[in-house]
Amino acid sequence: CPALKFIDNVAPNPLPLNFRFGIGFDPYMDETHRFTLAADVNKVLVRQTGDGLNFDVDPAYKALFTAWGDEPFRDEIKDAIYNFGLEYGFSNFIFLRTGWVHDVTADITDYTFGIGVTYEGLRFDYGAYPQATGLANVNRFSITYDFQ
């Protein structure tokens, strides 16, 4: 995996490689209402070693394995990013979302929320996602069209 280098920084900044696992299910669904519960875990797989001036970054194929062992396994699991969420859908038209993100490394532990509207294959989505403590939420807007 290639790395970024900034002009004023001799240390490489590796592009992220992630291992993500998630699960979701609908505990209740009928023709009008649908509730979806979801959870996922995201682990950044980057291993960088060095002495402060010279750095070496493991290539992606190697980092798949080495990134799990540069700290005790308990800490590796603690450093993962955990997301939990609930979505309510009404008539496959409007969707309300809420969730929780827990990211120890980036100091992010907060609620997320969003809304979506779908009509005739056109979908509009808005979501708010927290950043590190003291920074405002990231606001994400998207418009999607589904060609069927």
FENZIWO-V367101 format. One record per residue. N is the residue number from 0. PSI is psi as a letter, one per 20 degrees, with the letter a starting at -180 (NA if undefined). Layout:
n:N psi:PSI
n:N psi:PSI
//
This chain:
n:0 psi:p
n:1 psi:r
n:2 psi:q
n:3 psi:q
n:4 psi:p
n:5 psi:q
n:6 psi:h
n:7 psi:j
n:8 psi:p
n:9 psi:i
n:10 psi:p
n:11 psi:q
n:12 psi:n
n:13 psi:q
n:14 psi:q
n:15 psi:q
n:16 psi:p
n:17 psi:q
n:18 psi:p
n:19 psi:p
n:20 psi:p
n:21 psi:r
n:22 psi:q
n:23 psi:q
n:24 psi:r
n:25 psi:o
n:26 psi:h
n:27 psi:p
n:28 psi:p
n:29 psi:a
n:30 psi:h
n:31 psi:h
n:32 psi:q
n:33 psi:p
n:34 psi:p
n:35 psi:p
n:36 psi:q
n:37 psi:q
n:38 psi:q
n:39 psi:q
n:40 psi:p
n:41 psi:p
n:42 psi:p
n:43 psi:p
n:44 psi:n
n:45 psi:p
n:46 psi:p
n:47 psi:p
n:48 psi:q
n:49 psi:r
n:50 psi:j
n:51 psi:h
n:52 psi:h
n:53 psi:p
n:54 psi:q
n:55 psi:p
n:56 psi:p
n:57 psi:p
n:58 psi:r
n:59 psi:g
n:60 psi:h
n:61 psi:h
n:62 psi:h
n:63 psi:h
n:64 psi:g
n:65 psi:h
n:66 psi:i
n:67 psi:i
n:68 psi:j
n:69 psi:i
n:70 psi:r
n:71 psi:q
n:72 psi:h
n:73 psi:g
n:74 psi:h
n:75 psi:g
n:76 psi:h
n:77 psi:h
n:78 psi:i
n:79 psi:r
n:80 psi:p
n:81 psi:p
n:82 psi:p
n:83 psi:q
n:84 psi:r
n:85 psi:p
n:86 psi:p
n:87 psi:p
n:88 psi:p
n:89 psi:o
n:90 psi:k
n:91 psi:k
n:92 psi:g
n:93 psi:q
n:94 psi:p
n:95 psi:p
n:96 psi:q
n:97 psi:q
n:98 psi:a
n:99 psi:p
n:100 psi:p
n:101 psi:o
n:102 psi:n
n:103 psi:g
n:104 psi:g
n:105 psi:j
n:106 psi:l
n:107 psi:o
n:108 psi:o
n:109 psi:r
n:110 psi:q
n:111 psi:q
n:112 psi:r
n:113 psi:r
n:114 psi:q
n:115 psi:q
n:116 psi:p
n:117 psi:p
n:118 psi:p
n:119 psi:l
n:120 psi:i
n:121 psi:p
n:122 psi:p
n:123 psi:p
n:124 psi:q
n:125 psi:p
n:126 psi:q
n:127 psi:p
n:128 psi:p
n:129 psi:q
n:130 psi:a
n:131 psi:q
n:132 psi:p
n:133 psi:i
n:134 psi:q
n:135 psi:r
n:136 psi:q
n:137 psi:p
n:138 psi:p
n:139 psi:p
n:140 psi:p
n:141 psi:q
n:142 psi:p
n:143 psi:q
n:144 psi:p
n:145 psi:o
n:146 psi:o
n:147 psi:NA
//
